[in-house]
Amino acid sequence: MGAAPTTMLRDDAALRVFDTGQGRLPVVFQHGLGGDAAQVALNFPDSPSRRRLTVECRAQGGSGTGSGRPFSIAMFADDVLAAADAAGMERFVAGGISMGAAIALHLAARYPDRVTGLVLVRPAWTFEAAPQNMQPYVEVGELISRLPLDEARAAFTSSATATRFGREAPDNLASLLGFLARENADVFAEVMQAIANDGPGVTRAEAAGLAIPTLIIGSGIDLVHPLATARELAEAIPGAAFVEVTPKATDKNSHFAEIRAAIGGFLDRNFNNQDQP
């Protein structure tokens, strides 16, 4: 993940920022809900030719929570843009995984003068807030909010949602169960519910107006990040490249290797000869 992280203060929230500090191609790349910079490192092909900036979002990774409310994708996107400003990244490729993909899409639509490329990995949202595929996060968050953790875990483990996920998307189930074991589970429950009920705040028409190189990566055996969501975004954004990779539930090593290869090839093809994209 490059150099040691620095701390950026946003209001009263101390956010951890990772900046590889190398390479001519600036890329802002964000983790998914409940993830961190280590998750980004598994998915992004760090290279001497690229400078990658990652902000661990509020109440995630090593970042503080702060008192700002409500949590939202727009709030997290504002934090990311502030970090890019502080790093001197005037223009950059924006990307991310799941929630990070929603943040990147928000930035591309709201700041077209800043974002010159887009990488959406396993997107969970298209253009509507609170999609059905994100409701298991709300379910887990509500259980944590009203029950002791051991009771919340037992209740979710015996739920219809857990049964379905265990049968159809075991990797998703493992992630959801992991949220019930977090040290900051109480505050993270608030984050989960707020983000799962939110959206990128981007319309289909705005996506159709994006005129930047775009890569969208999807995979199967995933109820939280439906392959259909990735395909719908690829159809909505003009000229977007779509890549389907091995599901994480099938082979994690192949999954991450294929994602890194797809992103690396996309960046090399579109930005290899540019000092600033």
C-alpha positions in Angstrom: 0.0 0.0 0.0 3.0 2.3 -0.4 3.9 4.8 2.3 2.5 4.9 5.8 -0.9 6.6 6.0 -1.3 10.2 7.0 -4.2 11.7 8.9 -6.6 14.2 7.4 -9.0 16.2 9.7 -12.5 16.8 8.3 -14.5 18.7 10.9 -13.9 16.5 13.9 -13.3 13.3 12.0 -9.7 12.0 11.7 -9.5 10.2 8.4 -6.7 7.9 7.4 -5.3 8.6 3.9 -3.0 6.3 1.9 -1.0 7.9 -1.0 1.5 5.8 -2.9 3.2 9.0 -3.8 4.6 7.7 -7.1 3.8 7.6 -10.7 2.5 10.2 -13.2 -1.0 8.8 -13.4 -3.1 10.0 -10.4 -5.9 7.6 -9.4 -8.3 7.9 -6.5 -9.6 4.4 -5.6 -12.0 3.6 -2.8 -12.9 0.6 -0.7 -16.4 -1.0 -0.2 -18.7 -0.6 2.7 -16.9 -1.9 5.8 -13.6 -2.2 3.8 -10.3 -0.4 4.1 -7.1 0.3 2.2 -6.1 -3.4 2.5 -9.1 -4.3 0.4 -8.1 -1.7 -2.2 -4.6 -3.2 -2.4 -6.0 -6.6 -3.3 -8.0 -5.1 -6.2 -5.8 -2.3 -7.5 -2.7 -2.9 -9.6 -0.2 -0.6 -7.9 2.6 0.3 -10.2 5.5 2.8 -10.4 3.6 4.5 -13.3 0.6 5.2 -11.1 0.0 7.3 -8.0 -3.0 5.8 -6.0 -4.8 7.7 -3.3 -7.2 5.9 -0.9 -9.2 7.4 2.0 -10.5 5.1 4.6 -14.1 6.4 5.0 -15.6 7.5 8.3 -15.9 4.7 10.9 -14.1 2.3 8.5 -10.5 1.1 8.5 -8.5 3.2 10.8 -10.6 6.4 10.4 -12.6 8.1 13.1 -16.3 8.5 13.1 -16.8 12.2 13.7 -20.1 13.8 14.7 -21.3 14.7 11.2 -24.6 13.1 10.2 -26.2 11.7 8.2 -23.6 9.4 6.8 -23.9 9.4 3.0 -22.2 8.6 -0.2 -22.0 12.3 -0.9 -20.3 12.9 2.5 -17.7 10.2 1.8 -17.2 11.6 -1.8 -16.6 15.1 -0.3 -14.0 13.6 2.0 -12.3 11.9 -0.9 -12.3 15.1 -3.0 -10.7 17.0 0.0 -8.0 14.5 0.2 -7.3 14.8 -3.5 -7.1 18.6 -3.1 -4.7 18.2 -0.3 -2.5 15.8 -2.4 -2.5 18.3 -5.3 -4.5 15.9 -7.5 -6.3 18.4 -9.7 -7.4 15.8 -12.2 -7.6 12.0 -11.6 -9.1 8.7 -12.6 -11.8 7.8 -10.0 -12.6 4.2 -9.1 -13.7 1.9 -6.4 -15.3 -1.3 -5.2 -19.0 -1.5 -4.4 -19.6 1.6 -2.2 -16.3 2.9 -3.6 -17.8 2.5 -7.1 -20.8 4.6 -6.0 -18.4 7.3 -4.6 -16.5 7.3 -7.9 -19.6 7.6 -10.0 -20.8 10.5 -7.8 -17.5 12.3 -8.3 -17.5 11.7 -12.1 -21.0 13.2 -12.4 -20.6 16.1 -10.0 -17.0 17.1 -10.9 -16.5 16.3 -14.6 -13.7 18.8 -14.8 -11.8 16.8 -12.2 -12.5 13.1 -13.1 -11.1 11.9 -16.4 -11.6 8.2 -16.1 -13.9 5.8 -14.2 -13.4 2.3 -12.8 -16.4 0.6 -11.2 -15.7 -2.7 -9.6 -18.6 -4.9 -8.5 -21.0 -1.9 -8.3 -24.0 -2.4 -6.0 -26.0 0.7 -7.1 -27.3 1.9 -10.5 -29.4 5.1 -10.3 -31.8 4.5 -7.4 -31.3 4.8 -3.7 -31.9 1.9 -1.4 -31.7 -0.9 -3.9 -33.1 -4.3 -2.8 -29.7 -5.9 -3.0 -28.4 -3.6 -0.2 -31.3 -4.3 2.2 -29.4 -7.2 4.0 -27.1 -4.4 5.3 -30.1 -2.6 6.7 -31.3 -5.8 8.3 -28.0 -6.5 10.0 -27.7 -2.9 11.1 -31.1 -2.9 12.6 -30.4 -6.1 14.6 -27.2 -4.6 16.0 -29.0 -1.4 16.9 -31.6 -3.1 19.1 -30.0 -6.3 20.4 -26.8 -7.3 22.2 -24.2 -8.5 19.6 -24.5 -12.2 20.5 -28.3 -12.0 20.2 -28.1 -10.0 17.0 -25.7 -12.6 15.5 -28.0 -15.5 16.5 -31.0 -13.7 15.1 -29.4 -13.0 11.7 -27.8 -16.5 11.5 -31.3 -18.1 11.8 -32.9 -15.6 9.4 -34.3 -16.3 5.9 -31.7 -13.9 4.5 -28.8 -15.8 6.0 -30.2 -19.1 4.8 -30.6 -17.7 1.2 -27.1 -16.2 1.2 -25.5 -19.3 2.6 -27.0 -21.2 -0.3 -26.5 -18.7 -3.1 -23.7 -16.3 -2.1 -21.5 -17.6 0.7 -18.9 -14.9 0.3 -21.6 -12.2 0.9 -22.8 -14.1 4.0 -19.3 -14.1 5.4 -19.0 -10.4 5.0 -22.4 -9.8 6.7 -21.4 -12.0 9.6 -18.2 -10.2 9.9 -20.0 -6.9 10.5 -21.5 -8.5 13.6 -18.0 -9.0 15.0 -16.6 -5.5 14.5 -15.2 -3.7 17.4 -17.2 -0.6 16.4 -20.3 -2.6 15.5 -22.7 -0.1 17.2 -21.6 3.0 15.2 -21.0 0.9 12.1 -24.6 -0.3 12.2 -25.6 3.3 11.7 -23.2 3.6 8.8 -24.6 0.4 7.2 -28.2 1.5 7.4 -27.5 5.0 6.1 -25.3 3.9 3.1 -27.5 1.0 2.2 -30.5 3.3 2.0 -28.6 5.9 0.0 -27.4 6.0 -3.6 -24.8 7.7 -5.8 -27.2 10.6 -6.5 -26.6 10.2 -10.3 -29.4 9.9 -12.8 -29.4 7.7 -15.9 -29.3 10.8 -18.0 -26.2 12.1 -16.2 -24.5 8.8 -16.7 -25.3 8.9 -20.4 -23.6 12.3 -20.5 -20.3 11.0 -19.2 -17.7 11.3 -21.9 -14.7 9.7 -20.2 -13.0 6.2 -20.5 -14.9 3.9 -18.3 -14.3 0.3 -17.1 -17.0 -1.7 -15.3 -16.2 -5.1 -13.7 -18.7 -7.6 -12.4 -18.9 -11.2 -11.3 -21.5 -13.8 -10.5 -22.4 -15.7 -7.3 -23.0 -12.3 -5.6 -26.4 -11.2 -4.3 -25.1 -7.8 -3.0 -23.4 -6.9 -6.3 -25.6 -8.4 -9.0 -24.0 -8.9 -12.4 -27.0 -7.3 -13.9 -26.2 -4.0 -12.0 -22.7 -3.9 -13.6 -24.2 -4.7 -17.0 -26.8 -2.0 -16.7 -24.2 0.6 -15.8 -22.1 -0.5 -18.8 -25.0 0.0 -21.1 -25.9 3.4 -19.6 -22.4 4.9 -19.9 -21.3 5.6 -23.5 -18.4 3.5 -24.6 -18.0 1.8 -21.3 -15.9 -1.4 -21.3 -17.4 -4.4 -19.4 -15.4 -7.3 -18.0 -16.8 -10.3 -16.1 -14.3 -11.9 -13.7 -14.3 -15.2 -11.8 -16.6 -14.9 -8.8 -14.8 -14.4 -5.4 -16.9 -17.3 -4.0 -15.4 -19.6 -6.6 -11.7 -18.6 -6.5 -10.5 -15.6 -4.6 -7.0 -15.5 -6.0 -8.3 -15.7 -9.6 -10.9 -13.1 -8.8 -8.5 -10.5 -7.5 -5.8 -11.3 -10.2 -8.4 -10.8 -13.0 -9.6 -7.5 -11.5 -6.0 -6.2 -11.2 -5.3 -7.3 -14.8 -8.4 -5.7 -16.2 -7.8 -2.4 -14.4 -4.1 -2.3 -15.3 -4.9 -3.0 -19.0 -7.6 -0.3 -19.0 -5.3 2.3 -17.5 -2.4 1.4 -19.8 -4.6 1.6 -22.9 -6.2 4.9 -22.1 -3.7 6.9 -20.0 -0.2 5.4 -20.6 1.3 8.4 -22.3 -0.3 11.1 -20.2 1.3 13.0 -17.4 -2.1 14.1 -16.2 -5.1 12.3 -17.5 
